[in-house]
Amino acid sequence: MRDAADAADRDPDEITVVAVTKNVGITEVRRAVSAGCVDFGENRVQEFLGKYGLFPDVRWHFIGTLQTNKVKDVVGRAHLIHSVESLRLLEHIDRVAEAHGIVQDVLLQVNISGEQSKHGMLPEEAEEALRASLEMPGVRVRGLMTIAPFGKPEDVRWVFRDTALLFASLASMRFNGIELTDLSMGMTNDYKVAIEEGSTIIRVGRAIFGR
């Protein structure tokens, strides 16, 4: 990560590595904590809850598909929810968070590639959700997340570039009270290209824990 940041003339300290623990055992998580990892990401609510209970002192990110009936299990526990894929889900998170008297940090997931197999909002939907969040005291939108199609990193560079352009466009609108700071993009296969295109959070599992 540091090499990629240096190559892009960026400060490595402005990039967060989220160690993705999907299908990773407790022993491996404990080793990663001992090695200095402080940010971990989970895709499934059940695994998220189990690992959160055992390691409450690290920052847990929820990065997978989140169903509305599971929102109550994640809100207040997740340091950051990356996968807010619709205005409806954002509204539900707001209601649950407000009922608990907290503000939940979230990212809007955008589907820049247009793949039907990918979740996420279209760019215009992301702007609509960001505007709507002004009336939601229970959520704080911190930025965007995207998942690029699997392939050669150079072949998906455009996805990261277009996401970064959308991020910059939304940030320039300077909605009252909203400060966009985080761009979550890049995984084991393509995080170096994502960093070159401006990612501030990379979600890495296989490169840390193995296959």
C-alpha positions in Angstrom: 0.0 0.0 0.0 2.8 2.4 0.9 4.6 1.6 -2.3 1.4 2.3 -4.3 0.9 5.6 -2.4 4.5 6.7 -3.0 4.2 5.9 -6.7 1.1 8.1 -6.9 2.8 10.9 -4.9 0.3 10.5 -2.0 0.7 10.3 1.7 0.3 6.7 2.8 -1.1 7.9 6.1 -4.2 9.2 4.4 -5.1 5.7 3.3 -6.8 3.1 5.6 -6.3 -0.6 5.1 -9.4 -2.5 6.1 -8.6 -6.2 6.7 -11.5 -8.2 5.3 -12.2 -11.2 7.5 -14.9 -13.0 5.5 -14.4 -16.7 6.2 -11.4 -16.0 8.3 -11.1 -17.7 11.7 -10.6 -16.1 15.1 -7.0 -17.1 15.4 -6.1 -15.3 12.1 -8.0 -12.2 13.3 -6.1 -12.3 16.6 -2.8 -12.5 14.7 -3.7 -9.6 12.6 -4.6 -7.5 15.6 -1.2 -8.4 17.2 0.5 -7.4 13.9 -1.1 -3.9 14.2 -4.3 -4.1 12.2 -6.9 -1.8 13.7 -9.6 -1.8 10.9 -11.5 -4.9 10.0 -14.3 -5.5 7.6 -17.1 -8.1 7.5 -19.5 -9.0 4.7 -22.1 -11.0 6.7 -24.1 -9.8 9.7 -23.7 -13.1 11.6 -19.9 -13.1 11.3 -19.8 -9.4 12.0 -21.6 -9.8 15.3 -19.5 -12.8 16.4 -16.2 -11.1 15.7 -17.3 -7.7 17.0 -18.2 -9.4 20.3 -14.7 -10.9 20.6 -12.8 -7.9 19.4 -14.8 -4.8 20.4 -11.7 -2.6 20.7 -10.8 -2.5 17.0 -12.8 -0.6 14.3 -15.3 -2.9 12.6 -16.5 -1.9 9.1 -19.6 -3.5 7.6 -18.9 -3.9 3.9 -21.4 -6.4 2.6 -25.0 -6.3 1.5 -27.2 -5.1 4.4 -30.8 -6.1 4.5 -33.2 -3.7 6.3 -34.1 -6.4 8.9 -30.5 -6.6 9.9 -29.8 -2.9 10.2 -30.5 -3.0 14.0 -27.7 -5.4 14.4 -25.1 -3.3 12.7 -26.0 0.3 13.6 -24.0 1.5 16.6 -21.5 -1.3 16.3 -20.0 -0.6 12.9 -17.4 2.2 12.7 -18.5 2.7 9.1 -21.1 1.1 7.0 -19.7 1.0 3.4 -22.6 -0.6 1.6 -25.6 1.8 1.6 -27.0 0.9 -1.8 -30.3 2.7 -1.8 -32.1 5.7 -0.4 -34.5 3.3 1.3 -31.7 1.6 3.2 -30.2 5.0 4.2 -33.6 6.1 5.6 -33.9 2.9 7.6 -30.4 3.3 9.1 -31.4 6.8 10.0 -34.5 5.7 11.8 -32.7 3.0 13.8 -29.8 5.3 14.7 -32.1 8.1 15.7 -34.1 5.8 17.9 -30.8 4.9 19.7 -29.7 8.5 20.0 -26.6 8.0 17.8 -25.2 9.2 14.5 -24.1 6.4 12.2 -21.3 7.0 9.7 -22.0 5.6 6.2 -20.8 5.5 2.7 -23.1 5.5 -0.4 -22.4 2.5 -2.6 -22.4 3.4 -6.3 -22.5 1.1 -9.3 -20.3 3.0 -11.7 -19.7 0.0 -13.9 -23.4 -0.6 -14.5 -23.1 -4.4 -13.9 -26.4 -5.9 -13.1 -24.7 -8.3 -10.7 -23.4 -5.4 -8.6 -25.4 -3.5 -6.0 -25.3 0.3 -5.7 -26.8 3.6 -6.8 -26.5 5.3 -10.1 -24.6 8.7 -9.9 -27.9 10.7 -10.0 -29.3 8.5 -7.2 -26.3 9.1 -5.0 -26.8 12.9 -5.4 -30.5 12.4 -4.4 -29.5 10.4 -1.4 -26.9 12.9 -0.3 -29.4 15.7 -0.5 -32.0 13.6 1.4 -29.5 12.9 4.2 -29.6 16.6 5.1 -32.9 15.8 6.8 -31.6 12.6 8.5 -30.2 13.4 11.9 -29.2 9.7 12.5 -26.7 9.3 9.6 -23.6 11.1 8.5 -22.6 10.4 4.9 -18.8 10.4 4.7 -18.3 9.5 1.1 -18.7 6.8 -1.6 -17.9 3.1 -2.0 -17.6 1.1 -5.2 -16.7 -2.4 -6.4 -15.0 -2.8 -9.7 -15.6 -5.7 -12.0 -13.0 -8.5 -11.5 -10.3 -8.3 -14.2 -6.9 -6.8 -15.0 -6.4 -3.7 -12.8 -5.8 -1.5 -15.8 -9.0 -2.6 -17.4 -11.0 -1.4 -14.4 -9.1 1.8 -13.8 -11.9 3.8 -15.4 -14.3 2.6 -12.7 -12.2 4.1 -10.0 -11.5 7.2 -11.9 -15.2 7.8 -12.6 -16.0 7.2 -9.0 -13.4 9.7 -7.9 -14.8 12.2 -10.3 -18.3 11.7 -8.9 -16.9 12.0 -5.4 -15.2 15.3 -6.3 -18.4 16.6 -8.0 -20.6 15.8 -4.9 -18.0 17.3 -2.5 -17.9 20.5 -4.5 -21.6 21.0 -4.1 -20.8 21.7 -0.4 -24.2 20.7 1.0 -24.7 22.4 4.4 -23.3 20.2 7.1 -21.9 17.4 4.8 -18.2 16.9 4.5 -17.2 14.1 2.2 -13.9 12.6 3.2 -13.8 8.9 2.3 -13.6 7.0 -0.9 -13.7 3.2 -0.4 -12.5 1.4 -3.5 -9.9 -1.2 -4.3 -9.5 -4.8 -3.1 -6.7 -7.4 -3.3 -6.7 -7.6 -7.1 -6.8 -3.9 -7.9 -6.0 -1.8 -4.8 -2.8 -0.3 -6.3 -4.8 1.2 -9.2 -7.5 2.4 -6.8 -4.9 4.2 -4.7 -3.5 5.9 -7.8 -7.1 7.1 -8.6 -7.6 8.5 -5.1 -9.0 5.8 -2.8 -8.7 6.6 0.9 -9.9 3.1 2.1 -8.9 -0.2 0.6 -10.7 -3.5 1.5 -8.1 -6.3 1.5 -8.7 -9.9 2.5 -6.8 -12.4 0.4 -3.5 -10.4 0.3 -3.5 -10.4 4.1 -5.0 -13.7 5.1 -4.4 -15.9 2.0 -6.9 -17.8 0.0 
